[in-house]
Amino acid sequence: MTPGELPRPREHPLRPGSQKEISFVNYVDSRMLNISRRYAKKFSSDRKKHEGVGKGYDSIDEVVQDLEAVFNVVWVSNTPTLQIPYLLSLASTLLSYLPAFPFSAKSTLRMIRKLDEAFAHLLEQDDSNHLSGLHAQQFHNQGNLRRIVSRTDRVRIRSVCELTRVCITDKSLSPAEDLRDEGSDASSNSSSEDNNGNERMNDLDDEQSQHHDHDMCGHIHHIAQVDQHEDQEIAHKKQGIANAYEKTLELLGAPLASDPLQAQDNDPIMSGSMEVGDSDD
């Protein structure tokens, strides 16, 4: 994910209190409410009543589709005071809904990459990420320190990022989950076809057997190529899981651990031992 892959933001932020800002807030709030309602309908005892546009979610892919639509609008606003709380809401919603659905690496990691890029961009605009010690204090005293992301929001962002990493790692390791794409059960198909091939070989003469052997070699080669492609795809998805929220956490000073499940035990934010001072700077 690169900055160029995110929607192009408007040139100027929305003016506080303007009609455009009010319309923006009303629109995003209504979309988030609709997402919440569709999630609730998933657990309805009579889901048939809710069939249609507003029906309950059947997969995390559907959830991500709606979250991405809201994300695009939020990002285009180019208004950090609105982007930060809504991006946090989107990230928290994804984290909350993930356990209720079978894991889908492709859509989930795509959404995480977008959020990671957005959080990282906002953090990079914050002077506190480029100044330290005496220099930061001097800028603060002079009123020139540009603080885009408050200390409290930094803690919240780091927390949701770390929890999401733990969640998707846990989901991907579950015996019920599979990082392969649906319909890629090549091994079972090859086993069935091999058995059928062996039965036919018993009824063929030498010439037909040679021809069949040639076909079988081609078939086995095809299966090997499919398996290699699947292995590469799984490795790519595992790498995506390991690098979830990589840019954001590095800017927040939280080094990525190879095992997110183990990392949460040593994280002061995850363990609840970190005390937060002022909510805003």
ROTIZA-11197 format. One record per residue (C-alpha): residue number from 1; residue in three letters; z, y, x. Coordinates in Angstrom, 3 decimals. Example, Ala and Ser with C-alpha at 12.3 -4.5 7.8 and 13.67 -1.06 7.14 Angstrom:
<sites>
+-----+------+----------+----------+----------+
| pos | code |       pz |       py |       px |
+-----+------+----------+----------+----------+
|   1 |  ALA |    7.800 |   -4.500 |   12.300 |
|   2 |  SER |    7.140 |   -1.060 |   13.670 |
+-----+------+----------+----------+----------+
</sites>
This chain:
<sites>
+-----+------+----------+----------+----------+
| pos | code |       pz |       py |       px |
+-----+------+----------+----------+----------+
|   1 |  MET |    0.000 |    0.000 |    0.000 |
|   2 |  THR |   -1.048 |    3.345 |    1.396 |
|   3 |  PRO |   -0.585 |    6.867 |    0.003 |
|   4 |  GLY |   -4.258 |    6.861 |   -0.933 |
|   5 |  GLU |   -3.689 |    3.940 |   -3.306 |
|   6 |  LEU |   -1.226 |    5.929 |   -5.414 |
|   7 |  PRO |   -2.523 |    8.215 |   -8.185 |
|   8 |  ARG |   -3.437 |   11.685 |   -6.978 |
|   9 |  PRO |   -0.615 |   14.075 |   -8.004 |
|  10 |  ARG |   -1.151 |   17.454 |   -9.629 |
|  11 |  GLU |   -1.323 |   20.419 |   -7.278 |
|  12 |  HIS |    1.905 |   22.106 |   -8.414 |
|  13 |  PRO |    5.158 |   20.675 |   -9.818 |
|  14 |  LEU |    5.947 |   21.158 |  -13.495 |
|  15 |  ARG |    7.785 |   24.405 |  -14.100 |
|  16 |  PRO |   11.399 |   23.815 |  -15.214 |
|  17 |  GLY |   11.812 |   24.417 |  -18.936 |
|  18 |  SER |    8.067 |   24.733 |  -19.548 |
|  19 |  GLN |    6.346 |   23.117 |  -22.502 |
|  20 |  LYS |    4.514 |   20.798 |  -20.114 |
|  21 |  GLU |    7.791 |   19.574 |  -18.668 |
|  22 |  ILE |    9.231 |   19.010 |  -22.145 |
|  23 |  SER |    6.122 |   17.090 |  -23.212 |
|  24 |  PHE |    6.257 |   15.039 |  -20.023 |
|  25 |  VAL |    9.902 |   14.077 |  -20.532 |
|  26 |  ASN |    9.344 |   13.188 |  -24.195 |
|  27 |  TYR |    6.323 |   11.047 |  -23.337 |
|  28 |  VAL |    7.977 |    9.123 |  -20.495 |
|  29 |  ASP |   11.186 |    8.614 |  -22.480 |
|  30 |  SER |    9.212 |    7.218 |  -25.421 |
|  31 |  ARG |    7.307 |    4.823 |  -23.153 |
|  32 |  MET |   10.505 |    3.603 |  -21.507 |
|  33 |  LEU |   12.076 |    3.117 |  -24.940 |
|  34 |  ASN |    9.062 |    1.079 |  -26.034 |
|  35 |  ILE |    9.403 |   -1.115 |  -22.941 |
|  36 |  SER |   13.075 |   -1.673 |  -23.747 |
|  37 |  ARG |   12.244 |   -2.596 |  -27.348 |
|  38 |  ARG |    9.535 |   -5.050 |  -26.347 |
|  39 |  TYR |   11.966 |   -6.700 |  -23.956 |
|  40 |  ALA |   14.568 |   -7.002 |  -26.726 |
|  41 |  LYS |   11.975 |   -8.562 |  -29.054 |
|  42 |  LYS |   11.484 |  -11.336 |  -26.501 |
|  43 |  PHE |   14.858 |  -12.699 |  -27.579 |
|  44 |  SER |   14.336 |  -12.160 |  -31.321 |
|  45 |  SER |   14.964 |  -15.206 |  -33.519 |
|  46 |  ASP |   11.828 |  -14.409 |  -35.538 |
|  47 |  ARG |    9.222 |  -13.370 |  -33.004 |
|  48 |  LYS |    6.330 |  -13.862 |  -35.442 |
|  49 |  LYS |    7.313 |  -10.656 |  -37.213 |
|  50 |  HIS |    6.725 |   -8.758 |  -33.991 |
|  51 |  GLU |    3.244 |  -10.064 |  -33.147 |
|  52 |  GLY |    0.774 |   -7.349 |  -32.187 |
|  53 |  VAL |    0.821 |   -4.328 |  -29.915 |
|  54 |  GLY |    4.616 |   -4.059 |  -29.862 |
|  55 |  LYS |    5.362 |   -7.770 |  -29.613 |
|  56 |  GLY |    7.973 |   -9.126 |  -27.255 |
|  57 |  TYR |    7.051 |   -9.731 |  -23.638 |
|  58 |  ASP |    5.849 |  -13.211 |  -22.710 |
|  59 |  SER |    5.712 |  -12.716 |  -18.947 |
|  60 |  ILE |    6.779 |  -10.381 |  -16.170 |
|  61 |  ASP |    3.079 |   -9.546 |  -15.747 |
|  62 |  GLU |    3.148 |   -7.792 |  -19.131 |
|  63 |  VAL |    6.304 |   -5.920 |  -18.162 |
|  64 |  VAL |    4.748 |   -4.748 |  -14.901 |
|  65 |  GLN |    1.625 |   -3.587 |  -16.714 |
|  66 |  ASP |    3.694 |   -1.228 |  -18.882 |
|  67 |  LEU |    5.889 |   -0.120 |  -15.978 |
|  68 |  GLU |    2.831 |    0.719 |  -13.889 |
|  69 |  ALA |    1.441 |    2.908 |  -16.670 |
|  70 |  VAL |    4.672 |    4.933 |  -16.708 |
|  71 |  PHE |    4.798 |    5.012 |  -12.914 |
|  72 |  ASN |    1.342 |    6.583 |  -12.732 |
|  73 |  VAL |    2.333 |    9.410 |  -15.076 |
|  74 |  VAL |    5.595 |   10.021 |  -13.195 |
|  75 |  TRP |    3.864 |   10.120 |   -9.835 |
|  76 |  VAL |    1.112 |   12.471 |  -10.998 |
|  77 |  SER |    3.752 |   14.985 |  -12.165 |
|  78 |  ASN |    4.493 |   15.890 |   -8.505 |
|  79 |  THR |    7.947 |   17.040 |   -9.630 |
|  80 |  PRO |   10.696 |   15.466 |   -7.458 |
|  81 |  THR |   13.504 |   16.471 |   -9.838 |
|  82 |  LEU |   11.838 |   14.286 |  -12.474 |
|  83 |  GLN |   10.276 |   11.686 |  -10.209 |
|  84 |  ILE |   13.513 |   10.541 |   -8.595 |
|  85 |  PRO |   15.438 |    9.651 |  -11.781 |
|  86 |  TYR |   12.406 |    8.063 |  -13.443 |
|  87 |  LEU |   11.444 |    6.061 |  -10.363 |
|  88 |  LEU |   15.017 |    4.817 |  -10.192 |
|  89 |  SER |   14.799 |    3.887 |  -13.871 |
|  90 |  LEU |   11.555 |    1.979 |  -13.312 |
|  91 |  ALA |   12.953 |    0.127 |  -10.296 |
|  92 |  SER |   16.162 |   -0.727 |  -12.171 |
|  93 |  THR |   14.229 |   -1.922 |  -15.219 |
|  94 |  LEU |   12.102 |   -4.242 |  -13.101 |
|  95 |  LEU |   15.230 |   -5.613 |  -11.430 |
|  96 |  SER |   16.983 |   -6.147 |  -14.778 |
|  97 |  TYR |   14.048 |   -7.932 |  -16.410 |
|  98 |  LEU |   13.017 |  -10.199 |  -13.522 |
|  99 |  PRO |   15.604 |  -12.949 |  -14.195 |
| 100 |  ALA |   14.343 |  -13.407 |  -17.780 |
| 101 |  PHE |   10.843 |  -14.533 |  -16.779 |
| 102 |  PRO |    9.167 |  -17.023 |  -14.452 |
| 103 |  PHE |    8.470 |  -15.348 |  -11.136 |
| 104 |  SER |    5.000 |  -13.851 |  -10.655 |
| 105 |  ALA |    4.663 |  -12.790 |   -7.029 |
| 106 |  LYS |    1.357 |  -10.947 |   -7.341 |
| 107 |  SER |    2.284 |   -8.433 |  -10.055 |
| 108 |  THR |    5.930 |   -8.081 |   -9.010 |
| 109 |  LEU |    5.128 |   -7.335 |   -5.374 |
| 110 |  ARG |    2.394 |   -4.913 |   -6.407 |
| 111 |  MET |    4.884 |   -2.907 |   -8.459 |
| 112 |  ILE |    7.440 |   -2.994 |   -5.651 |
| 113 |  ARG |    4.870 |   -1.719 |   -3.149 |
| 114 |  LYS |    4.106 |    1.258 |   -5.393 |
| 115 |  LEU |    7.777 |    2.095 |   -5.830 |
| 116 |  ASP |    8.385 |    1.657 |   -2.107 |
| 117 |  GLU |    5.565 |    4.056 |   -1.267 |
| 118 |  ALA |    6.833 |    6.615 |   -3.792 |
| 119 |  PHE |   10.465 |    6.488 |   -2.647 |
| 120 |  ALA |    9.382 |    6.663 |    0.993 |
| 121 |  HIS |    7.176 |    9.701 |    0.343 |
| 122 |  LEU |   10.033 |   11.603 |   -1.300 |
| 123 |  LEU |   12.464 |   10.656 |    1.459 |
| 124 |  GLU |   10.005 |   11.763 |    4.126 |
| 125 |  GLN |    9.844 |   15.231 |    2.550 |
| 126 |  ASP |   13.620 |   15.542 |    2.890 |
| 127 |  ASP |   14.658 |   17.579 |    5.947 |
| 128 |  SER |   17.784 |   15.479 |    6.387 |
| 129 |  ASN |   15.572 |   12.611 |    7.545 |
| 130 |  HIS |   14.235 |   14.714 |   10.422 |
| 131 |  LEU |   17.360 |   16.658 |   11.423 |
| 132 |  SER |   20.713 |   15.404 |   12.598 |
| 133 |  GLY |   24.010 |   16.660 |   13.899 |
| 134 |  LEU |   24.211 |   20.333 |   14.835 |
| 135 |  HIS |   20.620 |   21.102 |   13.831 |
| 136 |  ALA |   21.144 |   19.795 |   10.310 |
| 137 |  GLN |   24.400 |   21.748 |    9.984 |
| 138 |  GLN |   22.692 |   24.950 |   11.133 |
| 139 |  PHE |   19.905 |   24.543 |    8.600 |
| 140 |  HIS |   22.481 |   23.795 |    5.902 |
| 141 |  ASN |   24.544 |   26.893 |    6.750 |
| 142 |  GLN |   21.438 |   29.068 |    6.669 |
| 143 |  GLY |   20.388 |   27.650 |    3.321 |
| 144 |  ASN |   17.154 |   26.320 |    4.816 |
| 145 |  LEU |   17.886 |   22.604 |    4.559 |
| 146 |  ARG |   15.513 |   21.106 |    2.009 |
| 147 |  ARG |   17.367 |   18.340 |    0.206 |
| 148 |  ILE |   15.034 |   16.486 |   -2.156 |
| 149 |  VAL |   17.021 |   13.270 |   -2.576 |
| 150 |  SER |   20.754 |   13.710 |   -3.138 |
| 151 |  ARG |   23.325 |   11.577 |   -1.365 |
| 152 |  THR |   24.180 |    9.801 |   -4.610 |
| 153 |  ASP |   20.530 |    9.043 |   -5.334 |
| 154 |  ARG |   20.149 |    7.665 |   -1.825 |
| 155 |  VAL |   22.958 |    5.211 |   -2.512 |
| 156 |  ARG |   21.393 |    4.252 |   -5.844 |
| 157 |  ILE |   17.947 |    3.786 |   -4.329 |
| 158 |  ARG |   19.281 |    1.649 |   -1.516 |
| 159 |  SER |   21.312 |   -0.443 |   -3.931 |
| 160 |  VAL |   18.421 |   -1.212 |   -6.293 |
| 161 |  CYS |   16.138 |   -1.967 |   -3.339 |
| 162 |  GLU |   18.610 |   -4.393 |   -1.785 |
| 163 |  LEU |   19.375 |   -6.079 |   -5.111 |
| 164 |  THR |   15.676 |   -6.479 |   -5.858 |
| 165 |  ARG |   15.111 |   -8.108 |   -2.474 |
| 166 |  VAL |   17.898 |  -10.565 |   -3.213 |
| 167 |  CYS |   16.544 |  -11.250 |   -6.710 |
| 168 |  ILE |   12.941 |  -11.972 |   -5.733 |
| 169 |  THR |   14.057 |  -14.071 |   -2.769 |
| 170 |  ASP |   16.305 |  -16.109 |   -5.034 |
| 171 |  LYS |   13.555 |  -16.473 |   -7.661 |
| 172 |  SER |   10.972 |  -17.571 |   -5.104 |
| 173 |  LEU |   13.335 |  -20.240 |   -3.742 |
| 174 |  SER |   14.079 |  -21.676 |   -7.190 |
| 175 |  PRO |   12.721 |  -25.234 |   -7.685 |
| 176 |  ALA |   11.222 |  -24.091 |  -11.004 |
| 177 |  GLU |    9.123 |  -21.394 |   -9.343 |
| 178 |  ASP |    5.806 |  -21.783 |   -7.541 |
| 179 |  LEU |    4.179 |  -19.144 |   -5.351 |
| 180 |  ARG |    0.748 |  -20.644 |   -5.961 |
| 181 |  ASP |   -1.555 |  -19.241 |   -8.624 |
| 182 |  GLU |   -1.742 |  -21.122 |  -11.909 |
| 183 |  GLY |   -4.373 |  -23.821 |  -12.103 |
| 184 |  SER |   -4.319 |  -24.571 |   -8.386 |
| 185 |  ASP |   -3.017 |  -28.125 |   -8.636 |
| 186 |  ALA |   -5.649 |  -29.463 |   -6.268 |
| 187 |  SER |   -3.505 |  -32.264 |   -4.844 |
| 188 |  SER |   -3.061 |  -34.089 |   -8.173 |
| 189 |  ASN |   -6.748 |  -33.758 |   -8.995 |
| 190 |  SER |   -7.770 |  -35.127 |   -5.603 |
| 191 |  SER |   -5.424 |  -38.093 |   -5.998 |
| 192 |  SER |   -6.934 |  -39.021 |   -9.372 |
| 193 |  GLU |  -10.488 |  -38.675 |   -8.108 |
| 194 |  ASP |   -9.715 |  -40.743 |   -5.001 |
| 195 |  ASN |   -8.432 |  -43.602 |   -7.171 |
| 196 |  ASN |  -11.528 |  -43.517 |   -9.359 |
| 197 |  GLY |  -13.692 |  -43.473 |   -6.226 |
| 198 |  ASN |  -11.989 |  -46.578 |   -4.849 |
| 199 |  GLU |  -12.661 |  -48.490 |   -8.074 |
| 200 |  ARG |  -16.345 |  -47.597 |   -8.018 |
| 201 |  MET |  -16.692 |  -48.626 |   -4.377 |
| 202 |  ASN |  -15.788 |  -52.215 |   -5.245 |
| 203 |  ASP |  -18.889 |  -52.461 |   -7.468 |
| 204 |  LEU |  -21.399 |  -50.908 |   -5.082 |
| 205 |  ASP |  -23.508 |  -52.535 |   -2.415 |
| 206 |  ASP |  -23.487 |  -51.406 |    1.228 |
| 207 |  GLU |  -26.072 |  -48.665 |    0.728 |
| 208 |  GLN |  -24.252 |  -47.173 |   -2.226 |
| 209 |  SER |  -20.964 |  -47.390 |   -0.342 |
| 210 |  GLN |  -22.378 |  -45.360 |    2.523 |
| 211 |  HIS |  -23.612 |  -42.732 |    0.078 |
| 212 |  HIS |  -20.232 |  -42.679 |   -1.632 |
| 213 |  ASP |  -18.438 |  -42.347 |    1.715 |
| 214 |  HIS |  -20.550 |  -39.280 |    2.445 |
| 215 |  ASP |  -19.619 |  -37.762 |   -0.920 |
| 216 |  MET |  -15.959 |  -38.540 |   -0.369 |
| 217 |  CYS |  -15.996 |  -36.832 |    3.024 |
| 218 |  GLY |  -17.451 |  -33.724 |    1.418 |
| 219 |  HIS |  -14.858 |  -33.874 |   -1.343 |
| 220 |  ILE |  -11.983 |  -34.256 |    1.122 |
| 221 |  HIS |  -13.330 |  -31.331 |    3.154 |
| 222 |  HIS |  -13.379 |  -29.205 |   -0.009 |
| 223 |  ILE |   -9.792 |  -30.167 |   -0.837 |
| 224 |  ALA |   -8.732 |  -29.267 |    2.710 |
| 225 |  GLN |  -10.310 |  -25.828 |    2.333 |
| 226 |  VAL |   -8.515 |  -25.287 |   -0.983 |
| 227 |  ASP |   -5.199 |  -26.322 |    0.563 |
| 228 |  GLN |   -5.755 |  -23.981 |    3.513 |
| 229 |  HIS |   -6.505 |  -21.085 |    1.162 |
| 230 |  GLU |   -3.358 |  -21.830 |   -0.847 |
| 231 |  ASP |   -1.256 |  -22.000 |    2.316 |
| 232 |  GLN |   -2.569 |  -18.601 |    3.416 |
| 233 |  GLU |   -1.895 |  -17.137 |   -0.022 |
| 234 |  ILE |    1.654 |  -18.485 |   -0.093 |
| 235 |  ALA |    2.295 |  -17.157 |    3.421 |
| 236 |  HIS |    1.008 |  -13.731 |    2.353 |
| 237 |  LYS |    3.315 |  -13.686 |   -0.674 |
| 238 |  LYS |    6.297 |  -14.801 |    1.395 |
| 239 |  GLN |    5.580 |  -11.950 |    3.792 |
| 240 |  GLY |    5.427 |   -9.561 |    0.838 |
| 241 |  ILE |    8.823 |  -10.763 |   -0.368 |
| 242 |  ALA |   10.333 |  -10.359 |    3.103 |
| 243 |  ASN |    8.964 |   -6.798 |    3.347 |
| 244 |  ALA |    9.958 |   -5.644 |   -0.145 |
| 245 |  TYR |   10.997 |   -1.950 |   -0.066 |
| 246 |  GLU |   10.534 |   -1.992 |    3.706 |
| 247 |  LYS |    9.600 |    1.690 |    4.130 |
| 248 |  THR |   12.331 |    2.966 |    1.822 |
| 249 |  LEU |   15.138 |    0.993 |    3.428 |
| 250 |  GLU |   14.079 |    1.965 |    6.930 |
| 251 |  LEU |   14.146 |    5.654 |    5.969 |
| 252 |  LEU |   17.595 |    5.130 |    4.469 |
| 253 |  GLY |   18.766 |    3.576 |    7.718 |
| 254 |  ALA |   19.086 |    0.083 |    6.304 |
| 255 |  PRO |   17.446 |   -2.435 |    8.683 |
| 256 |  LEU |   15.633 |   -5.274 |    6.962 |
| 257 |  ALA |   17.279 |   -8.662 |    7.263 |
| 258 |  SER |   15.269 |  -11.852 |    7.543 |
| 259 |  ASP |   17.482 |  -13.325 |    4.813 |
| 260 |  PRO |   18.252 |  -10.830 |    1.999 |
| 261 |  LEU |   20.670 |  -13.293 |    0.388 |
| 262 |  GLN |   22.822 |  -13.261 |    3.519 |
| 263 |  ALA |   22.388 |   -9.536 |    4.056 |
| 264 |  GLN |   24.122 |   -8.599 |    0.804 |
| 265 |  ASP |   27.415 |  -10.047 |    2.058 |
| 266 |  ASN |   27.398 |   -7.613 |    4.990 |
| 267 |  ASP |   26.112 |   -4.559 |    3.107 |
| 268 |  PRO |   28.817 |   -1.990 |    2.230 |
| 269 |  ILE |   26.768 |   -0.793 |   -0.742 |
| 270 |  MET |   26.239 |   -4.308 |   -2.090 |
| 271 |  SER |   29.897 |   -5.227 |   -1.616 |
| 272 |  GLY |   31.100 |   -2.019 |   -3.253 |
| 273 |  SER |   33.133 |   -0.894 |   -0.237 |
| 274 |  MET |   31.128 |    2.258 |    0.463 |
| 275 |  GLU |   32.653 |    5.473 |   -0.766 |
| 276 |  VAL |   30.394 |    8.267 |   -1.886 |
| 277 |  GLY |   31.438 |   11.823 |   -1.274 |
| 278 |  ASP |   29.581 |   14.580 |   -3.056 |
| 279 |  SER |   27.051 |   13.701 |   -5.719 |
| 280 |  ASP |   24.762 |   16.449 |   -4.547 |
| 281 |  ASP |   24.294 |   18.423 |   -1.380 |
+-----+------+----------+----------+----------+
</sites>
